[in-house]
Amino acid sequence: MKRASPMLRLTPQAAGELERLHSEIDRLKELDHNQILAESAARHLINSGAKNYTGDVFTITLDDGSEAFEVVVTTQRVGAKCPHELHSEAVTERDSLRTQLAERDALLLWALYHHQGGKSDVGQPIRRLLGIGQHDDLTDEQITAATLAGRRS
């Protein structure tokens, strides 16, 4: 759709550039002010030679003559994970490690269950690893965990 006035004679290149500018204006009209500010900040970073910003903060001061205010913009590399995604991955990793540790402890309890003697060469090092006293009895929960681990292995 050409928007140039029929009275103007534009070169094909100029007509194409004019159409591109009209499309850009239409696109910007649909954006909210936050998106426009973010795009402007990104263009500024690109034009100033900054590349691959991640987690950096810079301040833009806007002054229309009557009022000045600052906008703090955090930048992030294109395609980089946002803080929420990083946190979610960290929580998943933490939970996985906790599960692995619980399974390891349960298997150690299974071995200890079969080598509980106070002088056992196998049981005493396991007791130290698990923080169980040399002559302490296993709790009901520890015995249950040990039994379940023995069935799984």
OpenMM code with the backbone's topology and positions (N, CA, C; nanometers):
from openmm import Vec3, app, unit

residues = "MET LYS ARG ALA SER PRO MET LEU ARG LEU THR PRO GLN ALA ALA GLY GLU LEU GLU ARG LEU HIS SER GLU ILE ASP ARG LEU LYS GLU LEU ASP HIS ASN GLN ILE LEU ALA GLU SER ALA ALA ARG HIS LEU ILE ASN SER GLY ALA LYS ASN TYR THR GLY ASP VAL PHE THR ILE THR LEU ASP ASP GLY SER GLU ALA PHE GLU VAL VAL VAL THR THR GLN ARG VAL GLY ALA LYS CYS PRO HIS GLU LEU HIS SER GLU ALA VAL THR GLU ARG ASP SER LEU ARG THR GLN LEU ALA GLU ARG ASP ALA LEU LEU LEU TRP ALA LEU TYR HIS HIS GLN GLY GLY LYS SER ASP VAL GLY GLN PRO ILE ARG ARG LEU LEU GLY ILE GLY GLN HIS ASP ASP LEU THR ASP GLU GLN ILE THR ALA ALA THR LEU ALA GLY ARG ARG SER".split()
positions = [
    Vec3(0.0849, -0.1170, 0.0000),
    Vec3(0.0000, 0.0000, 0.0000),
    Vec3(0.0896, 0.1235, 0.0000),
    Vec3(0.0830, 0.1995, -0.1052),
    Vec3(0.1654, 0.3192, -0.1173),
    Vec3(0.0924, 0.4364, -0.0574),
    Vec3(0.1636, 0.5109, 0.0243),
    Vec3(0.1025, 0.6259, 0.0898),
    Vec3(0.1530, 0.7570, 0.0312),
    Vec3(0.2458, 0.7499, -0.0614),
    Vec3(0.3012, 0.8721, -0.1195),
    Vec3(0.1940, 0.9438, -0.2014),
    Vec3(0.2026, 1.0712, -0.1974),
    Vec3(0.1076, 1.1518, -0.2729),
    Vec3(0.1291, 1.1279, -0.4211),
    Vec3(0.0217, 1.1171, -0.5009),
    Vec3(0.0372, 1.0933, -0.6448),
    Vec3(0.1077, 1.2101, -0.7151),
    Vec3(0.1125, 1.3266, -0.6558),
    Vec3(0.1750, 1.4409, -0.7190),
    Vec3(0.3270, 1.4365, -0.7055),
    Vec3(0.3767, 1.3588, -0.6086),
    Vec3(0.5199, 1.3475, -0.5887),
    Vec3(0.5741, 1.2352, -0.6762),
    Vec3(0.6886, 1.2589, -0.7348),
    Vec3(0.7541, 1.1539, -0.8115),
    Vec3(0.8729, 1.1078, -0.7281),
    Vec3(0.8633, 0.9866, -0.6783),
    Vec3(0.9686, 0.9302, -0.5951),
    Vec3(1.0406, 0.8196, -0.6712),
    Vec3(1.1678, 0.8115, -0.6456),
    Vec3(1.2415, 0.6988, -0.7024),
    Vec3(1.1929, 0.5736, -0.6314),
    Vec3(1.2090, 0.4585, -0.6931),
    Vec3(1.1670, 0.3348, -0.6262),
    Vec3(1.2345, 0.3168, -0.4901),
    Vec3(1.3605, 0.3570, -0.4819),
    Vec3(1.4326, 0.3448, -0.3552),
    Vec3(1.3716, 0.4366, -0.2493),
    Vec3(1.3412, 0.5624, -0.2858),
    Vec3(1.2818, 0.6569, -0.1917),
    Vec3(1.1413, 0.6116, -0.1516),
    Vec3(1.0659, 0.5594, -0.2484),
    Vec3(0.9306, 0.5110, -0.2181),
    Vec3(0.9364, 0.3935, -0.1199),
    Vec3(1.0336, 0.3045, -0.1401),
    Vec3(1.0507, 0.1913, -0.0495),
    Vec3(1.0877, 0.2371, 0.0904),
    Vec3(1.1785, 0.3355, 0.1003),
    Vec3(1.2196, 0.3885, 0.2312),
    Vec3(1.1023, 0.4567, 0.3000),
    Vec3(1.0224, 0.5319, 0.2238),
    Vec3(0.9051, 0.5982, 0.2802),
    Vec3(0.8050, 0.4949, 0.3332),
    Vec3(0.7851, 0.3892, 0.2579),
    Vec3(0.6931, 0.2838, 0.3010),
    Vec3(0.7452, 0.2155, 0.4277),
    Vec3(0.8778, 0.1931, 0.4340),
    Vec3(0.9382, 0.1328, 0.5526),
    Vec3(0.9179, 0.2219, 0.6746),
    Vec3(0.9340, 0.3528, 0.6557),
    Vec3(0.9154, 0.4468, 0.7673),
    Vec3(0.7699, 0.4494, 0.8135),
    Vec3(0.6772, 0.4453, 0.7189),
    Vec3(0.5348, 0.4410, 0.7564),
    Vec3(0.5035, 0.3134, 0.8352),
    Vec3(0.5600, 0.2011, 0.7921),
    Vec3(0.5385, 0.0748, 0.8643),
    Vec3(0.5954, 0.0826, 1.0055),
    Vec3(0.7128, 0.1434, 1.0196),
    Vec3(0.7756, 0.1584, 1.1504),
    Vec3(0.6900, 0.2471, 1.2410),
    Vec3(0.6357, 0.3541, 1.1860),
    Vec3(0.5479, 0.4433, 1.2641),
    Vec3(0.4243, 0.3672, 1.3099),
    Vec3(0.3636, 0.2900, 1.2208),
    Vec3(0.2458, 0.2106, 1.2574),
    Vec3(0.2802, 0.1109, 1.3683),
    Vec3(0.3968, 0.0480, 1.3574),
    Vec3(0.4394, -0.0480, 1.4589),
    Vec3(0.4597, 0.0209, 1.5935),
    Vec3(0.5225, 0.1385, 1.5934),
    Vec3(0.5474, 0.2113, 1.7175),
    Vec3(0.4180, 0.2591, 1.7827),
    Vec3(0.3182, 0.2899, 1.7021),
    Vec3(0.1895, 0.3318, 1.7578),
    Vec3(0.1251, 0.2205, 1.8393),
    Vec3(0.1531, 0.0958, 1.8027),
    Vec3(0.0947, -0.0181, 1.8726),
    Vec3(0.1703, -0.0539, 2.0007),
    Vec3(0.2924, -0.0071, 2.0165),
    Vec3(0.3729, -0.0383, 2.1344),
    Vec3(0.3358, 0.0534, 2.2502),
    Vec3(0.3602, 0.0051, 2.3708),
    Vec3(0.3430, 0.0944, 2.4850),
    Vec3(0.4744, 0.1690, 2.5100),
    Vec3(0.4703, 0.2683, 2.5946),
    Vec3(0.5867, 0.3537, 2.6159),
    Vec3(0.7061, 0.2769, 2.6730),
    Vec3(0.6822, 0.1719, 2.7508),
    Vec3(0.7925, 0.0927, 2.8059),
    Vec3(0.8688, 0.0191, 2.6956),
    Vec3(0.7952, -0.0351, 2.5987),
    Vec3(0.8613, -0.1043, 2.4885),
    Vec3(0.9419, -0.0058, 2.4038),
    Vec3(0.8854, 0.1120, 2.3802),
    Vec3(0.9565, 0.2131, 2.3021),
    Vec3(1.0843, 0.2545, 2.3740),
    Vec3(1.0765, 0.2749, 2.5051),
    Vec3(1.1943, 0.3125, 2.5830),
    Vec3(1.2990, 0.2019, 2.5787),
    Vec3(1.2554, 0.0780, 2.5917),
    Vec3(1.3489, -0.0337, 2.5884),
    Vec3(1.4178, -0.0434, 2.4527),
    Vec3(1.3412, -0.0265, 2.3443),
    Vec3(1.4003, -0.0303, 2.2114),
    Vec3(1.4970, 0.0857, 2.1904),
    Vec3(1.4609, 0.2026, 2.2395),
    Vec3(1.5499, 0.3188, 2.2269),
    Vec3(1.6798, 0.2949, 2.3034),
    Vec3(1.6689, 0.2385, 2.4212),
    Vec3(1.7878, 0.2099, 2.5005),
    Vec3(1.8754, 0.1074, 2.4292),
    Vec3(1.8124, 0.0067, 2.3721),
    Vec3(1.8891, -0.0956, 2.2998),
    Vec3(1.9591, -0.0349, 2.1787),
    Vec3(1.8884, 0.0510, 2.1052),
    Vec3(1.9514, 0.1182, 1.9902),
    Vec3(2.0696, 0.2030, 2.0343),
    Vec3(2.0535, 0.2728, 2.1480),
    Vec3(2.1624, 0.3542, 2.2000),
    Vec3(2.2839, 0.2669, 2.2310),
    Vec3(2.2600, 0.1527, 2.2936),
    Vec3(2.3712, 0.0632, 2.3261),
    Vec3(2.4402, 0.0127, 2.2001),
    Vec3(2.3612, -0.0248, 2.1012),
    Vec3(2.4190, -0.0748, 1.9764),
    Vec3(2.4970, 0.0355, 1.9061),
    Vec3(2.4375, 0.1544, 1.8983),
    Vec3(2.5035, 0.2669, 1.8301),
    Vec3(2.6301, 0.3119, 1.9022),
    Vec3(2.6356, 0.2948, 2.0332),
    Vec3(2.7543, 0.3352, 2.1080),
    Vec3(2.8593, 0.2242, 2.1123),
    Vec3(2.8296, 0.1131, 2.0460),
    Vec3(2.9286, 0.0061, 2.0368),
    Vec3(2.9217, -0.0965, 2.1476),
    Vec3(2.8278, -0.0842, 2.2384),
    Vec3(2.8156, -0.1812, 2.3475),
    Vec3(2.7550, -0.3095, 2.2920),
    Vec3(2.8146, -0.4216, 2.3260),
    Vec3(2.7639, -0.5495, 2.2776),
    Vec3(2.7566, -0.6480, 2.3929),
    Vec3(2.6613, -0.7377, 2.3843),
    Vec3(2.6475, -0.8472, 2.4804),
    Vec3(2.6372, -0.7992, 2.6245),
    Vec3(2.5610, -0.6946, 2.6474),
    Vec3(2.5387, -0.6501, 2.7847),
    Vec3(2.4599, -0.7564, 2.8572),
    Vec3(2.4939, -0.7807, 2.9811),
    Vec3(2.4156, -0.8732, 3.0612),
    Vec3(2.4221, -0.8291, 3.2062),
    Vec3(2.3084, -0.7947, 3.2603),
    Vec3(2.3002, -0.7579, 3.4005),
    Vec3(2.3556, -0.6215, 3.4340),
    Vec3(2.3931, -0.5425, 3.3354),
    Vec3(2.4437, -0.4093, 3.3625),
    Vec3(2.3277, -0.3113, 3.3747),
    Vec3(2.3515, -0.2017, 3.4426),
    Vec3(2.2476, -0.1020, 3.4634),
    Vec3(2.3004, 0.0320, 3.4150),
    Vec3(2.2181, 0.1040, 3.3423),
    Vec3(2.2550, 0.2401, 3.3064),
    Vec3(2.1328, 0.3281, 3.3244),
    Vec3(2.1555, 0.4566, 3.3338),
    Vec3(2.0477, 0.5504, 3.3621),
    Vec3(2.0298, 0.6444, 3.2439),
    Vec3(1.9057, 0.6658, 3.2052),
    Vec3(1.8723, 0.7619, 3.1005),
    Vec3(1.8037, 0.8787, 3.1700),
    Vec3(1.8521, 0.9996, 3.1459),
    Vec3(1.7882, 1.1179, 3.2025),
    Vec3(1.7074, 1.1848, 3.0928),
    Vec3(1.5799, 1.2012, 3.1164),
    Vec3(1.4912, 1.2663, 3.0205),
    Vec3(1.4564, 1.4048, 3.0747),
    Vec3(1.4668, 1.5043, 2.9902),
    Vec3(1.4406, 1.6417, 3.0330),
    Vec3(1.3611, 1.7110, 2.9231),
    Vec3(1.2353, 1.7393, 2.9506),
    Vec3(1.1544, 1.8079, 2.8502),
    Vec3(1.1473, 1.9579, 2.8777),
    Vec3(1.2331, 2.0091, 2.9620),
    Vec3(1.2364, 2.1517, 2.9925),
    Vec3(1.1627, 2.1850, 3.1207),
    Vec3(1.0520, 2.1190, 3.1453),
    Vec3(0.9750, 2.1495, 3.2648),
    Vec3(1.0033, 2.0500, 3.3771),
    Vec3(1.0446, 1.9311, 3.3394),
    Vec3(1.0644, 1.8266, 3.4391),
    Vec3(1.1725, 1.7311, 3.3895),
    Vec3(1.2585, 1.6900, 3.4762),
    Vec3(1.3611, 1.5917, 3.4416),
    Vec3(1.3413, 1.4696, 3.5301),
    Vec3(1.3549, 1.3539, 3.4732),
    Vec3(1.3460, 1.2319, 3.5524),
    Vec3(1.4404, 1.1289, 3.4940),
    Vec3(1.4754, 1.0311, 3.5757),
    Vec3(1.5692, 0.9286, 3.5334),
    Vec3(1.4987, 0.7943, 3.5224),
    Vec3(1.5394, 0.7179, 3.4250),
    Vec3(1.4879, 0.5833, 3.4062),
    Vec3(1.6065, 0.4891, 3.4167),
    Vec3(1.5968, 0.3922, 3.5031),
    Vec3(1.7034, 0.2939, 3.5168),
    Vec3(1.6662, 0.1746, 3.4305),
    Vec3(1.7562, 0.1365, 3.3432),
    Vec3(1.7315, 0.0263, 3.2512),
    Vec3(1.8364, -0.0814, 3.2767),
    Vec3(1.7902, -0.2035, 3.2951),
    Vec3(1.8854, -0.3130, 3.3044),
    Vec3(1.8888, -0.3795, 3.1681),
    Vec3(2.0038, -0.4169, 3.1264),
    Vec3(2.0183, -0.4770, 2.9948),
    Vec3(2.0544, -0.6236, 3.0093),
    Vec3(2.0192, -0.6977, 2.9098),
    Vec3(2.0470, -0.8399, 2.9121),
    Vec3(2.0793, -0.8833, 2.7698),
    Vec3(2.1742, -0.9694, 2.7553),
    Vec3(2.2140, -1.0194, 2.6253),
    Vec3(2.0939, -1.0853, 2.5577),
    Vec3(2.0815, -1.0649, 2.4280),
    Vec3(1.9731, -1.1267, 2.3534),
    Vec3(1.9865, -1.2779, 2.3654),
    Vec3(1.8791, -1.3424, 2.4024),
    Vec3(1.8790, -1.4867, 2.4176),
    Vec3(1.9245, -1.5344, 2.5544),
    Vec3(1.9749, -1.4431, 2.6376),
    Vec3(2.0187, -1.4829, 2.7721),
    Vec3(1.8958, -1.5144, 2.8566),
    Vec3(1.9146, -1.6014, 2.9525),
    Vec3(1.8035, -1.6386, 3.0392),
    Vec3(1.7741, -1.5257, 3.1367),
    Vec3(1.6464, -1.5060, 3.1628),
    Vec3(1.6069, -1.4026, 3.2578),
    Vec3(1.6289, -1.4551, 3.4004),
    Vec3(1.6332, -1.3660, 3.4975),
    Vec3(1.6574, -1.4092, 3.6362),
    Vec3(1.5587, -1.5152, 3.6847),
    Vec3(1.4330, -1.5053, 3.6430),
    Vec3(1.3340, -1.6048, 3.6847),
    Vec3(1.3706, -1.7435, 3.6325),
    Vec3(1.4135, -1.7501, 3.5062),
    Vec3(1.4522, -1.8798, 3.4492),
    Vec3(1.5749, -1.9360, 3.5208),
    Vec3(1.6727, -1.8495, 3.5487),
    Vec3(1.7924, -1.8942, 3.6193),
    Vec3(1.7580, -1.9459, 3.7589),
    Vec3(1.6690, -1.8746, 3.8279),
    Vec3(1.6265, -1.9176, 3.9614),
    Vec3(1.5542, -2.0514, 3.9534),
    Vec3(1.4665, -2.0648, 3.8565),
    Vec3(1.3909, -2.1886, 3.8408),
    Vec3(1.4848, -2.3064, 3.8142),
    Vec3(1.5855, -2.2847, 3.7283),
    Vec3(1.6823, -2.3915, 3.7011),
    Vec3(1.7630, -2.4251, 3.8260),
    Vec3(1.7994, -2.3229, 3.9024),
    Vec3(1.8768, -2.3464, 4.0248),
    Vec3(1.7948, -2.4259, 4.1254),
    Vec3(1.6667, -2.3945, 4.1384),
    Vec3(1.5794, -2.4678, 4.2305),
    Vec3(1.5668, -2.6133, 4.1862),
    Vec3(1.5507, -2.6348, 4.0565),
    Vec3(1.5405, -2.7709, 4.0042),
    Vec3(1.6681, -2.8489, 4.0314),
    Vec3(1.7829, -2.7841, 4.0059),
    Vec3(1.9126, -2.8484, 4.0320),
    Vec3(1.9292, -2.8805, 4.1805),
    Vec3(1.8926, -2.7835, 4.2660),
    Vec3(1.9024, -2.8044, 4.4111),
    Vec3(1.8163, -2.9231, 4.4542),
    Vec3(1.6923, -2.9280, 4.4045),
    Vec3(1.6029, -3.0369, 4.4424),
    Vec3(1.6560, -3.1716, 4.3947),
    Vec3(1.7146, -3.1724, 4.2758),
    Vec3(1.7727, -3.2953, 4.2229),
    Vec3(1.8889, -3.3416, 4.3103),
    Vec3(1.9743, -3.2483, 4.3510),
    Vec3(2.0874, -3.2833, 4.4372),
    Vec3(2.0404, -3.3319, 4.5739),
    Vec3(1.9363, -3.2692, 4.6272),
    Vec3(1.8818, -3.3142, 4.7559),
    Vec3(1.8286, -3.4570, 4.7451),
    Vec3(1.7622, -3.4860, 4.6338),
    Vec3(1.7098, -3.6208, 4.6120),
    Vec3(1.8238, -3.7212, 4.6035),
    Vec3(1.9281, -3.6851, 4.5298),
    Vec3(2.0433, -3.7744, 4.5170),
    Vec3(2.1101, -3.7983, 4.6523),
    Vec3(2.1230, -3.6916, 4.7319),
    Vec3(2.1831, -3.7071, 4.8650),
    Vec3(2.0970, -3.7946, 4.9553),
    Vec3(1.9658, -3.7752, 4.9473),
    Vec3(1.8754, -3.8574, 5.0290),
    Vec3(1.8854, -4.0039, 4.9878),
    Vec3(1.8964, -4.0304, 4.8565),
    Vec3(1.9107, -4.1677, 4.8091),
    Vec3(2.0442, -4.2274, 4.8546),
    Vec3(2.1509, -4.1454, 4.8492),
    Vec3(2.2819, -4.1915, 4.8949),
    Vec3(2.2766, -4.2265, 5.0432),
    Vec3(2.2172, -4.1361, 5.1215),
    Vec3(2.2056, -4.1613, 5.2654),
    Vec3(2.1239, -4.2870, 5.2929),
    Vec3(2.0173, -4.3068, 5.2166),
    Vec3(1.9337, -4.4249, 5.2368),
    Vec3(2.0119, -4.5526, 5.2048),
    Vec3(2.0935, -4.5481, 5.0990),
    Vec3(2.1752, -4.6657, 5.0663),
    Vec3(2.2806, -4.6905, 5.1738),
    Vec3(2.3374, -4.5830, 5.2267),
    Vec3(2.4330, -4.5987, 5.3378),
    Vec3(2.3624, -4.6559, 5.4609),
    Vec3(2.2412, -4.6106, 5.4855),
    Vec3(2.1640, -4.6657, 5.5978),
    Vec3(2.1367, -4.8150, 5.5762),
    Vec3(2.1110, -4.8532, 5.4508),
    Vec3(2.0871, -4.9948, 5.4191),
    Vec3(2.2113, -5.0784, 5.4518),
    Vec3(2.3280, -5.0250, 5.4118),
    Vec3(2.4519, -5.0968, 5.4440),
    Vec3(2.4744, -5.1000, 5.5952),
    Vec3(2.4470, -4.9882, 5.6617),
    Vec3(2.4645, -4.9806, 5.8071),
    Vec3(2.3684, -5.0758, 5.8780),
    Vec3(2.2472, -5.0880, 5.8271),
    Vec3(2.1460, -5.1749, 5.8861),
    Vec3(2.1977, -5.3181, 5.8964),
    Vec3(2.2803, -5.3556, 5.7991),
    Vec3(2.3341, -5.4916, 5.7981),
    Vec3(2.4700, -5.5031, 5.8670),
    Vec3(2.5276, -5.3890, 5.9062),
    Vec3(2.6586, -5.3894, 5.9724),
    Vec3(2.6553, -5.2937, 6.0918),
    Vec3(2.5614, -5.3178, 6.1853),
    Vec3(2.5397, -5.2234, 6.2948),
    Vec3(2.6326, -5.2414, 6.4130),
    Vec3(2.7078, -5.3446, 6.4185),
    Vec3(2.7890, -5.3724, 6.5365),
    Vec3(2.8773, -5.2550, 6.5766),
    Vec3(2.8928, -5.2360, 6.7081),
    Vec3(2.9721, -5.1259, 6.7606),
    Vec3(3.1172, -5.1308, 6.7183),
    Vec3(3.1642, -5.2472, 6.6763),
    Vec3(3.3045, -5.2604, 6.6344),
    Vec3(3.3145, -5.2945, 6.4861),
    Vec3(3.2039, -5.2801, 6.4132),
    Vec3(3.2029, -5.3174, 6.2715),
    Vec3(3.2935, -5.2264, 6.1899),
    Vec3(3.3827, -5.2887, 6.1107),
    Vec3(3.4711, -5.2115, 6.0235),
    Vec3(3.3940, -5.1425, 5.9111),
    Vec3(3.2776, -5.1929, 5.8800),
    Vec3(3.1941, -5.1319, 5.7752),
    Vec3(3.0994, -5.0286, 5.8366),
    Vec3(3.0349, -5.0658, 5.9446),
    Vec3(2.9313, -4.9816, 6.0042),
    Vec3(2.9824, -4.8522, 6.0666),
    Vec3(3.0978, -4.8581, 6.1337),
    Vec3(3.1461, -4.7380, 6.2033),
    Vec3(3.1801, -4.6223, 6.1080),
    Vec3(3.2486, -4.6449, 5.9961),
    Vec3(3.2716, -4.5326, 5.9031),
    Vec3(3.1407, -4.4768, 5.8459),
    Vec3(3.0431, -4.5654, 5.8230),
    Vec3(2.9137, -4.5189, 5.7720),
    Vec3(2.8442, -4.4333, 5.8774),
    Vec3(2.8507, -4.4746, 6.0025),
    Vec3(2.7911, -4.3961, 6.1104),
    Vec3(2.8525, -4.2562, 6.1137),
    Vec3(2.9851, -4.2482, 6.0970),
    Vec3(3.0509, -4.1161, 6.0978),
    Vec3(3.0032, -4.0310, 5.9791),
    Vec3(2.9923, -4.0923, 5.8619),
    Vec3(2.9447, -4.0178, 5.7439),
    Vec3(2.8035, -3.9621, 5.7640),
    Vec3(2.7197, -4.0398, 5.8291),
    Vec3(2.5799, -4.0003, 5.8478),
    Vec3(2.5569, -3.9206, 5.9755),
    Vec3(2.6600, -3.9042, 6.0557),
    Vec3(2.6448, -3.8277, 6.1796),
    Vec3(2.5694, -3.9033, 6.2873),
    Vec3(2.5772, -4.0342, 6.2835),
    Vec3(2.5102, -4.1177, 6.3826),
    Vec3(2.6150, -4.1634, 6.4838),
    Vec3(2.5817, -4.1532, 6.6106),
    Vec3(2.6755, -4.1926, 6.7159),
    Vec3(2.7140, -4.3397, 6.7073),
    Vec3(2.8288, -4.3728, 6.7669),
    Vec3(2.8860, -4.5073, 6.7582),
    Vec3(2.7911, -4.6160, 6.8076),
    Vec3(2.7121, -4.5866, 6.9101),
    Vec3(2.6238, -4.6880, 6.9670),
    Vec3(2.4757, -4.6492, 6.9582),
    Vec3(2.4438, -4.5431, 6.8798),
    Vec3(2.3043, -4.4993, 6.8677),
    Vec3(2.2238, -4.5998, 6.7867),
    Vec3(2.0983, -4.6172, 6.8292),
    Vec3(2.0070, -4.7011, 6.7515),
    Vec3(1.9583, -4.6231, 6.6303),
    Vec3(1.9258, -4.6935, 6.5230),
    Vec3(1.8651, -4.6290, 6.4063),
    Vec3(1.7207, -4.5943, 6.4405),
    Vec3(1.6764, -4.4787, 6.3956),
    Vec3(1.5376, -4.4377, 6.4197),
    Vec3(1.4459, -4.5162, 6.3265),
    Vec3(1.3162, -4.5112, 6.3561),
    Vec3(1.2191, -4.5783, 6.2688),
    Vec3(1.2257, -4.5230, 6.1268),
    Vec3(1.2433, -4.3895, 6.1136),
    Vec3(1.2521, -4.3280, 5.9803),
    Vec3(1.3756, -4.3770, 5.9058),
    Vec3(1.4883, -4.3891, 5.9772),
    Vec3(1.6109, -4.4371, 5.9135),
    Vec3(1.5958, -4.5815, 5.8677),
    Vec3(1.5313, -4.6623, 5.9496),
    Vec3(1.5097, -4.8033, 5.9120),
    Vec3(1.4174, -4.8120, 5.7912),
    Vec3(1.3118, -4.7302, 5.7894),
    Vec3(1.2202, -4.7276, 5.6745),
    Vec3(1.2938, -4.6851, 5.5471),
    Vec3(1.3752, -4.5791, 5.5563),
    Vec3(1.4510, -4.5308, 5.4402),
    Vec3(1.5480, -4.6392, 5.3926),
    Vec3(1.6133, -4.7060, 5.4857),
    Vec3(1.7079, -4.8110, 5.4513),
    Vec3(1.6384, -4.9276, 5.3818),
    Vec3(1.5226, -4.9662, 5.4339),
    Vec3(1.4465, -5.0784, 5.3764),
    Vec3(1.3997, -5.0442, 5.2349),
    Vec3(1.3492, -4.9240, 5.2162),
    Vec3(1.3049, -4.8820, 5.0820),
    Vec3(1.4227, -4.8770, 4.9845),
    Vec3(1.5362, -4.8253, 5.0287),
    Vec3(1.6539, -4.8200, 4.9414),
    Vec3(1.6996, -4.9599, 4.9042),
    Vec3(1.6935, -5.0525, 5.0011),
    Vec3(1.7328, -5.1913, 4.9732),
    Vec3(1.6417, -5.2557, 4.8700),
    Vec3(1.5150, -5.2226, 4.8732),
    Vec3(1.4203, -5.2788, 4.7755),
    Vec3(1.4429, -5.2212, 4.6355),
    Vec3(1.4834, -5.0920, 4.6303),
    Vec3(1.5044, -5.0262, 4.5002),
    Vec3(1.6347, -5.0725, 4.4343),
    Vec3(1.7319, -5.1081, 4.5159),
    Vec3(1.8628, -5.1407, 4.4563),
    Vec3(1.8734, -5.2839, 4.4112),
] * unit.nanometer
topology = app.Topology()
chain = topology.addChain("A")
for resn in residues:
    res = topology.addResidue(resn, chain)
    for name in ("N", "CA", "C"):
        topology.addAtom(name, app.Element.getBySymbol(name[0]), res)
